[in-house]
Amino acid sequence: MLVSAKEMLNAAREGHYAVGQFNINNLEWTKAILLTAEELRSPVILGVSEGAAKYMCGFKTVAAMVSNMVESLKITVPVALHLDHGTYEGALACIEAGFSSIMFDGSHYPIEENIEKTKELVKLAEEKGISLEAEVGAIGGEEDGVVGAGECADPNECKMIADLGVTMLAAGIGNIHGKYPENWPGLSFDTLAAVSEKVGMMPLVLHGGTGIPADMIKKAISLGVSKINVNTECQLAFAAATRSYIEAGKDLAGKGFDPRKLLAPGVEAIRATVKEKMELFGSVDRA
């Protein structure tokens, strides 16, 4: 059964660790992440962007696949299915489809409009018993075609959104999606500390977890970050393992072309990446 991310994140906030949100792109991805979470006894959040949901034939298909997979793999750790960077319409569609957590990204709206739309979703999420993530201050990099430079959120605006009753808050602290450029100045811990002070014990979310040095991740967790999103790193690991398999000509030997064999090294690479992240975030044995 899918659960809201509320309990797992409140526990993470109090216990000074973070729960990983690992974005899923297909069945193999989902299976790899769920099996790793179960093996490590870690709570887990499966993130789905609107683009990935479209690729996987819609929110209902994704929700059905994940729910049934949790059951058939006998997964006992808490699993939340979460809409990543959702539009207002996307959030409504995910609530309808059976997601247990949603993110409404109203960061590109004027703050008043972000507040209005977030308020409506808070009410809906409470009725349904699901968790809601809001965002203040755009996260840099590219996310479904929207490119940002890694801005820092205004702590006062963060408080305004947090006070609406959201479960968790994503605040821009100089982090970006995708690979980090050579000249990236690093996370703004001053911003993070200021936001944390304003919102109290509310779990904070760090987007763009790929490529942030481990010491920065640990410092961010110590300042209130309780959820860290990982996507690009799993994609890179999957691609590298698949490339090696094909370059070694293994797809040409026997039935090496069978997708179950062809994709197996990539799946193992995702599992290794997820394991490494769960250990770094401190969520192992927290389920």
N, C-alpha and C positions, 0 to 999 in steps of 0.2 A: 504493500500500500504506500502511496506517495504521501509525504507529510509537508506541512508548512515549514519554512526555514527558520521560523521564529525561535523555537526552543533551542535548536542546535546553535544558532548564532548568539542568543543570550548566554548560553553556557560557555561558548567560545570567548565572549567578551569578558565574562567573569573569570574564566580560567586562563586568560592570556595566551590563547592560541587562535588559529584561524581555520575556517573550513574552506576547502577549495571548491570553486565553481569551475567545472571542466565542461567546455562547450562540446556538444555532440554534433556530428555531421552525417552519420549514417548508423546502421545497425552494428557494424564492427566496433565503431567508436564507443557506442553506448555499452556494449557488452564488456569491452576492455575496462572501461571506467568502473562499472558496477562490480565486476569480479575483483578488481584491485581494492576497492573500498571494503568489500566483504572480507577479503583476505587480511587487510590491515585493521579491521574493526574501526573504520573511520566513517563518520557521517559524510555525506557528499551532496553537492548540488549539481544537477545536470543543466547546463545553460543552453538555450536555443535562441539564436538570433532570428529575426523575421526572414532574412535571406535563407538561412539554413532550413527553416521550417518549410519554406516554399519549395526548396530543393527536395525535402523529404515528403512532399505531397501534403503539406498542410498541418496545422496544429493538432487536429483530431487524430491524424495518422501517427504523429509523434507521441501524443499522450497514450494512445492505445498500445503502441510498440513498447514504450517504457514501462507502463503498468504491467503488461503481460510478461515482459522480460524480468521484472523484479520478482514476479510470482514464479516463473518457470526456472529461474536460476536460484530460487530460494534465498533471495537477498534479505538479510535480517537487520542490516544497519539502516539508519534513517536516510531516506532519499527524497530530495525535493526536486521537482521539475520546474524550472524557472525560465521565464521569458527574459531574454537579454536585450537591453536597449529597445524596449517596446515603444511603439507609437500608442497614442490613446486608443485608437481603433484596434490595434494589435493586442493591447492589454485586455480589452473587452472580449475579443475572440478567444484568447487563452483561458480566461475565466470560464467561458462557455465550453471550451474543449476539455476542461478537467485538469489544467495545470495547477500545481499546488503553491506556486509562487510567481509573482510577476514583477518586472521592472518597468516603470514608466519613466522614460527619458524626456523630461520637459525642459532640459537645460538650454535648448535653443529658443524657448519662448521667453517673453518678458517675465520677470519673476511673478507678477500678479497672475498671469495666465497659467504659469506653472503651478502656482498655489491652488487656483480654482480647479484645474483638472485633477491635481493630486488629491484634493479634498474629496472629489466624487469617487475616485478609485479607493481611497481609504475606507469609505463607507461600504462599497461593494466587497472589498477584500475582507472586511470584518464580518459581513454577513455570511460569506462563504468559508471563513476560517482559513484564509490563505495569507501568505506574507507578501509585503509590498516594499519594493526598493525604489527610492527616488534619487534623482541626480541633480546636483547643483554645480555649475561651472563645467564646461565641456572637457571631456577627456581627449587628449591629443591623439594623433594618428588617424587611421581610416577605419570606420565602422559602418558597414553597409553604404559606402559611397560618401559618407560625411567625414571631411578631413578637419581635424583641429590641431592646435599647436601645443597642447599640454598646459592649458591655463590653470590658474589656481582659483579655487572657489572663495567667495566672500563668506567668512564665518557667520556673519549676521544673517545672511540669506539662508545658510545651512540651518540655523536655529529656527527660522521661520517655517521651513519645510519640515524639519524634524518635529516641531510642535504640532503638526497636523495629525500626527499619530501613525506615521509610516513605521515599518519594522526596522529598516536599515537605510543608511544614507551613503550614496557614492558622491564623494567630493573630489574635484580635480585638485591634485597636489603636484602637478608637473609630470604626471604619468601619461603614457601614450599607449595606444593599441599597436600591435605588430612589433617589428624589430626596432630596437632603440638605436638612434644614430650615434655616430662616434662622438659628436660634440654635445651629447645630452648632459645637462647640468646636474641631473639627479633629482630625487624627490625633495619637495619643500616640507621639511619637518616642522618648520615654524607654522606653516599653514595648517598642517595636520594637528599640531598641538592646540592651536587656537580653535579649530573646529571641534576637537574633542572636548575642550573646556566648555564650549557653548552647548553641546548636545548631551553632555553627561555620559550615561552608560549605554547610549544607543550604539549598536554595532555599526562600524564604518566599513565601507567596501573599497577595495583597491582594484581598479580595472587595469588591464595591461600588465599582468603579472609576468609576462615573458621577458626575460632578459634583465630584470631588476636584480642587482647583486644580493646575495643571501643576507649580508649584514643589514642592508636597507630594509629588506623584508622583515627581519626580526625586530628592527627598531620600529617599523610601522605597526607591527602587531603590539608592541609594548605601549604604543600611543593610541590604541583603540581599534585598529583594523582587525575585523573578525571574519571577513570574507574576502578571498583573493581570487580573481578571475584569470583562468589560464586557457588559452586557445591556440595561439600561434605556435607555441612550443611543441604541443602534441602534433600539430600539422607538419612541422619541420621534421620531427622524429619519424613520423609515419612515412613521409616522402623519402627521407634518406634511407630507411630500411628497405623500402620498396625498390628504390633505385639500385641498391646494392644487389638485391635478389635478381633483378633483371640484368644488370651489368655482368653478373657472374654466370649468366646464361641458364639459371635454374628453371626459368619458365619454359625452356626448350627441352628439358630432360624429363622423360616419363610424362606424368600428368601434372607437371609443374605449372601448367597454364590454368589449372582449376582454380577459380577464385579463392577457394578455401585454403589452397596452398600459397597462391600468389599474394594474398593479403595477410597471411599469418605473421610474417616478420614485422610488418607495419603495426599489427595489433600488439605484438610483444613490445615493440618500441613505445607505443602509447602507454602500455601498462608500466613500463620502467620509468617513464616520465612522470606519470601520475603518482607512482610510489615515492619518487624522489621529492615531489612537491608536498605530498601529505606528510612526509617526514620533516621537511623544512618548516611547514606551517604548524606542526605540532598536533595534528588531529588524529594521529595513530592511537588506537585503543581508547578513543573517546566516545565510541558508539555505545 
